[in-house]
Amino acid sequence: MALFLDRFNDFTDTMTQTHSKSRQQAEIAFGNTQTQFFARGHAVEEHDAIVEAREAKTLRLREARLAKEAQGIAAASEALITRRLKRS
């Protein structure tokens, strides 16, 4: 455990050292690039979720419409059969 703490303290000391202005600018530019990269990934995930929800809703509505049409066809067929039977 003591070895870990020594290495951790060395690491944090290294991280808090002052860097040259160009190094600081590079670190900031890299951080901005990382932020843009992760933001783009988040936007893509959000878009994919919206597309998936839209496709699921479209499928649900299509199934409901087809079921309603089938019910209407069945009712019309039954009415036609009933009318023909009454004529006979």
C-alpha distance (Angstrom), angle and dihedral (degrees) to the residues before:
residue distance angle dihedral
M1 . . .
A2 3.79 . .
L3 3.81 90.4 .
F4 3.80 89.6 53.4
L5 3.81 91.9 50.3
D6 3.80 91.3 48.8
R7 3.81 91.4 51.8
F8 3.80 91.4 44.3
N9 3.81 91.1 51.6
D10 3.82 90.4 48.3
F11 3.81 88.9 50.8
T12 3.80 93.9 49.5
D13 3.79 91.1 46.1
T14 3.80 88.9 53.6
M15 3.80 91.0 48.9
T16 3.81 93.1 52.2
Q17 3.79 95.2 49.7
T18 3.75 115.4 114.3
H19 3.78 114.8 -107.4
S20 3.75 131.5 -157.1
K21 3.78 118.2 -86.4
S22 3.82 91.9 -108.2
R23 3.82 90.2 51.2
Q24 3.80 90.6 50.2
Q25 3.81 90.4 49.5
A26 3.80 90.0 49.2
E27 3.80 91.1 49.9
I28 3.82 90.7 50.3
A29 3.82 91.9 47.5
F30 3.79 90.4 49.0
G31 3.80 90.9 48.9
N32 3.80 90.6 50.9
T33 3.80 90.9 49.2
Q34 3.79 90.6 49.9
T35 3.79 90.7 49.3
Q36 3.81 91.6 51.0
F37 3.80 90.9 46.8
F38 3.80 93.5 52.4
A39 3.82 92.2 42.2
R40 3.82 89.7 53.1
G41 3.80 90.3 49.9
H42 3.79 90.6 49.9
A43 3.81 91.1 49.5
V44 3.80 90.9 50.9
E45 3.81 91.3 50.0
E46 3.79 90.6 49.0
H47 3.82 91.5 49.0
D48 3.81 91.3 48.5
A49 3.81 90.4 51.7
I50 3.81 90.9 51.2
V51 3.81 91.7 48.5
E52 3.80 91.5 48.2
A53 3.82 92.0 49.6
R54 3.82 90.6 48.5
E55 3.80 92.1 50.1
A56 3.82 91.5 48.7
K57 3.81 91.3 49.9
T58 3.82 91.5 47.2
L59 3.79 90.7 51.1
R60 3.81 91.9 48.3
L61 3.81 92.3 49.1
R62 3.82 92.2 45.9
E63 3.80 91.2 52.1
A64 3.81 90.6 48.6
R65 3.83 91.5 48.8
L66 3.81 92.6 48.6
A67 3.80 91.1 48.2
K68 3.81 90.8 50.1
E69 3.82 91.3 48.1
A70 3.81 90.8 49.1
Q71 3.81 90.0 50.0
G72 3.81 90.4 49.8
I73 3.81 91.8 49.8
A74 3.79 90.8 48.3
A75 3.82 91.4 49.7
A76 3.82 92.0 47.9
S77 3.80 91.1 48.6
E78 3.79 91.4 49.3
A79 3.81 91.4 49.1
L80 3.82 90.7 49.7
I81 3.79 92.2 49.3
T82 3.81 90.9 47.9
R83 3.82 91.2 50.5
R84 3.78 92.3 49.1
L85 3.79 91.5 48.7
K86 3.80 90.8 51.7
R87 3.82 90.7 52.7
S88 3.78 92.9 52.4
